């Protein structure tokens, strides 16, 4: 029996807060906190209009070596390690796959994606492809992919190698349990240890941006309102207090 590790999941309120923040603000604030680049390039939204956040279940693929992995698709399914990452799924989880940018291998197909959706999975980020797109898109499951293919992975040069271990998803380190934030701008990996600090900073950032957006829509001076200068802070604080009193 294959043994794989589960992950430690962060508090749900923290995850939901980061989902509301979005990728653009998260990436910018992480950069100011010292994480130079948390944007996972390559996977792009194939289900437009979706916004998710959740702890990462990780799956690593490696170049196939036949003495280690010579499985057919159906011969002994339980030897196919990529299935096992899905067994860990709890509601709100995000599966993140380092598929080495391979555009020939379908990491998951319709049946496995259906299972993942049924378990409450929030979405998938794959540095590679899926298959069965015609039917998979009907699941309404948020997915960030590099593409689609008719091939299943055993037809190609990849083999699943590790579940819930650190992976490099297109050169971004993803630790199991890190918080993945994804929307139409792309995918950002939030180190779980920095997530509370990020949420606090990003919430303040989002609030003053809302104020600045309002003033700019009213013809305000871009040089004063974006980024907001200290001279505008009293006006911002008065606006913020008024908004809180309305609530």
Secondary structure by P-SEA (a helix, b strand, c coil): cbbbbbbbbccaaaaaaaaaacaaaaaaaaaaaccccccccccccccccccbbbbbbbbbbcccccccccccccccccccaaaaaaaacccbbbbbbccccccccccccaaaaaaaaaacccbbbbcccccccccccccccccccccccccccccccccccccccccccccccccccccccccccbbbbbcccaaaaaaaaaaaaaaaaaaaaaaaaacccccccccccccaaaaaaaaaaaaaaac
